[in-house]
Amino acid sequence: MALPNINPTTTNSWKKLEAHFKEVASLQMKDLFAKDKERADKFTISWEDFYVDFSKNRITDATLQYLLELADEVGLKTAIERQYQGDKINKTEGRAVLHTALRAPADAIITVDGKNIVPEVQAVKEDVKTFTNAVVNGERKGYTGKPFTHVVNIGIGGSDLGPAMVVDALQFYKNQLTTYFVSNVDGDHVNEVIKKLNPETTLFVIVSKTFTTQETISNANTIKKWFLQSANKEDIAKHFVAVSTNLEAVQNFGIHKDNIFPMWDWVGGRFSLWSAVGLSISLAVGYDNYESLLTGAHKMDVHFKNEDFKSNIPVVLGLISIWYNNFFKAESEAVIPYAQYLNQFATYLQQGIMESNGKSIDRNGDPVNYQTGTLIWGEPGTNSQHAFFQLIHQGTKLIPADFIGFTQSLHGNQDHHDKLISNFLAQTEALLNGKTETQVAEEGTKEDIMPFKVFGGNKPTNTIFINKLSPESLGKLIAMYEHKIFVQGVIWNIFSYDQFGVELGKQLANKILKEFNGEESSTHDASTLNLLNHYKNNR
C-alpha cells in the first residue's frame, strides 16, 4: 500500500497553525519562560541516555498541539506502520524502504513481496562478522603473508559519507587498522591516499550497488593499476572485496565471488551504512562495536514506531522543523555537535536530509505550493563559535539550531570537558536571552557603540544531551535524524526516497567526457561551450 496522500495546506490543522502563527510570531521566548515556570520540564523528553530539551523554541502549548494534530491529519501513524511492514512506499522506484530491517533482531518478521527478509539480513551480518574477525585477528593476510594494517573504502555518496562519518565518530574505539576513504573522482584525492599505502598490507573495499558508478570505478581501477605494479592478478582476490549487486562486473574486476557482500534495492544509499556498506566500519572498530551501533539504531526505531507522538523524539523534532520552515520561512538549520569526533556529522546529514526532501513535486505528481526541504549545515563547537555564530546571534536570518552534547568525555579530561560544556550551555542561553541595551549600558559601553553590542536573542535551539558518545548512542542519534526525515517527508506529501535530481548532471557529464576524447559532439549553451573549449585548449 502507498503512503497517505494529503496536501498539508488543505488540512484544518494547517489553517489553525497559520492563524496561530500570526498571534505568536513576535512572542519572546524568555517571556514564555517567565510566565510558565514548568516550561523547561514540559518541553523536554528524557529517553534512555538521551535528554532532549526543546523548550528554547518559539512555540507554546497550542503550537505543539496544532502540530500534533497536523501529524494526525496527514496520516503519519499510518505512514510509519506502512514503512515498517515493508509496503512499497518508495512509489516512484517501486521499492520498500527498510533500512530499519537491517538493525532488527534475528527473530523479527519483516516481509517484502511475501518473503521474510530478516534471515538473509542476518546471514550477511554473519558474513561481515566472520570476515571482520579474520582481518582484525590477523588470520586473513595479504599476498605476501603479512596481516593487513590499512583498509581503504572506495565509494561515493551513501557508500562513503555514512561509513566515513561513523569511523571518524568512533575513533576512540578503533583497533589497529588504519582506515581511509576515497570518494572524489578528483585524481589528486586517490593519489594522495595511495602515497600512504603499502600494497602488501592494504585491504580495499569497493562499495557500489551497480558497480558502474563513475567515480567509484575510476578510483577502483586506478588503485588496481597501482596494486598490480607490485602484485599479480591472482592477488587481487586477496586484497579486494566488494559490496554490490552486480556479481558479474565484480568478478570481472578480479574479486572472488566469496568476497562479494550483497545489497538490496529496499535500502537507499544514504541509509545503507547499516548494511554490508558498513563493512569498513566493522573493520575499523570491530564487529562487536558495529553490532552495538545497529542495536542503538534499533532502539530508536522501536521508540519512533511505538511512542506517543507528544513524547516521540523524531516526531517532535520533525514537527518543530516544519513550524520554522513553513511558517517562519526559515530556510536552513544548523547542526552543532560539541564533540570533535562528530566533525563529519553535519556533512553526513546534508545528504540524508537534502537529497531526501529536496523535492518540489508532491505524491500526486503535482508541483507543491509550499516550501519543502531545509538547508543543513554546521561544524563542531567550540570551533564554530569562532566562525559563523556571529550570523546566528546578530544576523538578519532566523536559523534554528540543534546543539548536540555529551555529559561524559571519552578520555576523561574533566577540565577540558567542563570548558566545552560550559560553552555548549552558554550559547543556547545567549541565543535565547540575547543582551538588551540596558545590559550593554551597564557594562560601561559608550553610547555610540551600544547598538552594535545589543543581541536580539529569541533564537531557537534544540539541546540534545547524551550521556556518552558510544557506538550505541551514535546509532540512536543517526536513526533519530533518519526518522525526522521521514516525518517531514510525510507531512510535506513528497517521496523522500528517490533522488532523480542528481542524475541529469551525471548524464551530461558522460556526454561531455566523450567530447574530450573526440568521440562525440553535442549542442551546448554558449557559456558551457566556451568553458569546454577553454578546458580542452589548456589541459
Disulfide bonds with the S-S distance in Angstrom:
none
